[in-house]
Amino acid sequence: MDNFEPKSQLQKVWGIGILGLLLVIVYFQAINNSTSSISVVGDAVVTTKPETVSIIVSRANIADSADVAITEGDEGVSRLIEAAKKIVGNEVEVKRSFYQITPQDNGKFVVANAFSLKTKKVGSINNLIKYLYSNGATTVSGASFEAGENNKIEDEARKKAVEDAKVKADSLAKSAGKKVKKIVSVVDDNSTMSSSVSNDNLGENALINIEKKVSVVFEVR
């Protein structure tokens, strides 16, 4: 019994030491394999042909009385709408927006009318603008182009933005000695979805750039 107890105590010490060593190894492995994340903003631009174009047309007229000014303004806007249909046809969406009456110091009244016009005849936009001016339009502004399959284009832009974010995340992770493992979350920045004309020709060859940004969180190790 006297010879057995020291050996038993020694085994206990060795067991505790080995257990402690294992805990240290596990601890350092956990540190080395610790999971962290990075957030990156991805950008993308998709170029496509527009399917529709919208413009805002205004017309101002002056008359001796408010009633006459309003009547002449309505008639003038109706003529402009009919003039537009001669260029783009009857398949056009027209929305009258407002008219504003402004009394003048000389007793006359100025009435300003405005309406929006949307058409698929994108290639006719140059001729349409010229024709509107020649038929009494005061201003033609706010030309806005839209893609036909807008959701499909937006999905394509979003996919490219995520791919751009992945490239940026890989570069950042590499500089920190880590690797990107997977996507944790994707936040669509709807406020950044925009389009612009990519060349100066507003006719048949017009193209629009659809821009998109997304914020992506990646897991890195």
C-alpha positions as a printed Julia matrix, in Angstrom:
221×3 Matrix{Float64}:
   0.0    0.0     0.0
   2.86   2.36    0.83
   4.45   1.74   -2.61
   1.14   2.17   -4.49
   0.06   5.61   -3.25
   2.98   7.67   -4.74
   2.43   6.01   -8.12
  -1.27   6.78   -7.94
  -0.55  10.41   -7.06
   1.93  10.63   -9.94
  -0.69   9.3   -12.36
  -3.13  11.92  -11.13
  -0.57  14.68  -11.68
   0.19  13.41  -15.17
  -3.53  13.18  -15.93
  -4.15  16.75  -14.78
  -1.17  17.97  -16.79
  -2.31  16.25  -19.97
  -5.85  17.58  -19.49
  -4.5   21.1   -19.02
  -2.37  20.77  -22.14
  -5.4   19.62  -24.15
  -7.41  22.59  -22.91
  -4.64  24.96  -23.96
  -4.49  23.37  -27.43
  -8.26  23.6   -27.83
  -8.19  27.21  -26.67
  -5.57  28.24  -29.21
  -7.36  26.33  -31.97
 -10.54  28.17  -31.09
  -8.69  31.48  -31.35
  -7.16  30.56  -34.69
 -10.51  29.35  -36.03
 -12.54  32.18  -34.52
 -15.32  33.47  -36.77
 -15.65  37.16  -37.57
 -17.49  39.16  -40.21
 -16.98  42.1   -42.53
 -19.51  44.33  -44.24
 -18.89  45.47  -47.81
 -20.88  47.63  -50.23
 -21.07  46.2   -53.74
 -21.73  48.31  -56.85
 -22.96  47.31  -60.27
 -24.08  48.9   -63.53
 -26.19  47.09  -66.14
 -26.63  48.67  -69.59
 -29.82  47.98  -71.51
 -32.17  49.45  -74.09
 -35.07  51.43  -72.65
 -38.6   50.3   -73.45
 -40.43  53.47  -72.43
 -39.69  57.18  -72.12
 -41.58  59.76  -70.08
 -41.5   63.56  -70.39
 -43.17  66.5   -68.66
 -44.72  69.15  -70.9
 -45.8   72.6   -69.75
 -47.63  75.41  -71.5
 -48.31  78.97  -70.34
 -50.84  81.41  -71.79
 -52.08  84.88  -70.86
 -55.59  86.39  -71.1
 -57.63  89.36  -69.88
 -59.58  87.24  -67.39
 -58.98  84.1   -65.36
 -61.86  82.25  -67.02
 -60.55  82.94  -70.51
 -56.99  82.05  -69.48
 -58.14  78.7   -68.04
 -60.22  77.87  -71.1
 -57.43  78.77  -73.51
 -54.98  76.82  -71.38
 -57.13  73.68  -71.48
 -57.59  74.01  -75.23
 -53.86  74.54  -75.71
 -52.98  71.43  -73.69
 -55.51  69.38  -75.65
 -53.85  70.51  -78.9
 -50.44  69.51  -77.54
 -51.72  66.05  -76.6
 -53.2   65.57  -80.06
 -49.94  66.78  -81.59
 -48.02  64.22  -79.53
 -50.29  61.42  -80.76
 -49.44  62.33  -84.37
 -45.82  61.44  -83.59
 -46.13  58.46  -81.22
 -49.65  57.21  -81.99
 -52.59  56.63  -79.67
 -50.75  54.16  -77.43
 -49.52  56.87  -75.13
 -50.15  57.45  -71.44
 -51.06  61.05  -70.59
 -51.63  62.48  -67.12
 -52.6   66.08  -66.55
 -50.96  67.28  -63.38
 -51.89  70.89  -62.55
 -52.65  74.37  -63.71
 -51.64  77.54  -61.89
 -53.23  80.98  -62.25
 -51.07  84.05  -61.64
 -52.62  87.56  -61.69
 -50.46  90.21  -63.4
 -49.99  93.87  -62.46
 -51.62  94.95  -65.72
 -54.84  93.11  -64.83
 -54.2   90.09  -67.05
 -53.9   86.47  -65.92
 -51.27  83.88  -66.73
 -52.22  80.21  -66.58
 -49.56  77.51  -66.57
 -50.59  73.94  -67.41
 -48.5   70.78  -67.21
 -48.95  67.13  -68.1
 -46.8   64.01  -68.27
 -46.54  61.8   -71.33
 -45.26  58.22  -71.46
 -44.68  56.23  -74.64
 -42.91  53.15  -75.94
 -41.86  55.01  -79.08
 -38.42  55.74  -77.62
 -36.91  56.3   -81.05
 -39.38  59.14  -81.73
 -38.51  61.21  -78.67
 -36.38  63.75  -80.55
 -39.08  64.44  -83.12
 -41.73  64.47  -80.4
 -39.94  67.16  -78.39
 -39.44  69.34  -81.48
 -43.06  68.92  -82.52
 -44.34  69.84  -79.06
 -42.33  73.05  -79.05
 -43.54  73.95  -82.52
 -47.13  73.48  -81.34
 -46.94  75.8   -78.36
 -45.2   73.95  -75.55
 -43.37  76.29  -73.17
 -41.04  73.62  -71.73
 -40.4   69.92  -72.31
 -38.33  68.41  -69.52
 -37.74  65.46  -67.21
 -37.02  62.86  -69.89
 -36.95  59.55  -68.01
 -36.14  56.18  -69.59
 -37.23  52.83  -68.14
 -36.28  49.25  -68.95
 -39.03  46.9   -70.05
 -38.35  43.93  -67.77
 -37.4   46.2   -64.9
 -37.47  43.47  -62.23
 -35.26  41.2   -64.32
 -32.77  44.01  -64.93
 -32.78  44.91  -61.25
 -32.12  41.27  -60.3
 -29.19  41.16  -62.71
 -27.78  44.39  -61.28
 -28.21  43.07  -57.72
 -26.41  39.82  -58.59
 -23.48  41.75  -60.07
 -23.38  44.04  -57.03
 -23.12  41.01  -54.72
 -20.31  39.62  -56.9
 -18.52  42.96  -56.64
 -18.91  42.88  -52.86
 -17.4   39.36  -52.79
 -14.31  40.53  -54.67
 -13.87  43.42  -52.23
 -14.42  41.13  -49.23
 -11.84  38.61  -50.5
  -9.26  41.4   -50.78
 -10.0   42.71  -47.29
  -9.96  39.24  -45.73
  -6.68  38.36  -47.44
  -5.01  41.47  -46.05
  -6.03  40.28  -42.56
  -4.77  36.75  -43.16
  -8.26  35.28  -43.37
 -10.64  33.88  -45.96
 -14.24  34.62  -46.82
 -16.44  31.62  -46.0
 -20.03  32.54  -46.72
 -22.59  35.34  -46.98
 -24.32  36.17  -43.71
 -26.78  38.77  -45.02
 -27.54  40.99  -48.01
 -29.28  44.35  -47.59
 -30.7   45.86  -50.76
 -30.16  49.63  -50.85
 -33.29  50.59  -52.74
 -32.46  54.29  -52.53
 -29.5   53.76  -54.87
 -31.4   52.14  -57.71
 -31.12  54.67  -60.53
 -30.89  54.94  -64.3
 -29.2   57.33  -66.67
 -28.81  57.69  -70.42
 -25.43  56.33  -71.47
 -25.06  58.37  -74.65
 -26.21  61.68  -76.13
 -28.54  60.13  -78.68
 -32.14  60.03  -77.46
 -33.28  58.09  -80.52
 -33.25  54.43  -81.47
 -29.7   53.93  -80.21
 -30.34  55.25  -76.72
 -29.11  53.06  -73.86
 -29.66  53.4   -70.14
 -27.37  52.44  -67.28
 -29.11  50.77  -64.34
 -27.03  51.31  -61.19
 -27.37  49.26  -58.0
 -25.75  49.09  -54.55
 -26.06  46.36  -51.91
 -24.55  45.97  -48.44
 -23.27  42.42  -47.87
 -22.02  40.88  -44.6
 -19.54  38.0   -45.04
 -18.31  35.44  -42.51
 -14.5   35.28  -42.48
 -12.06  32.92  -40.74
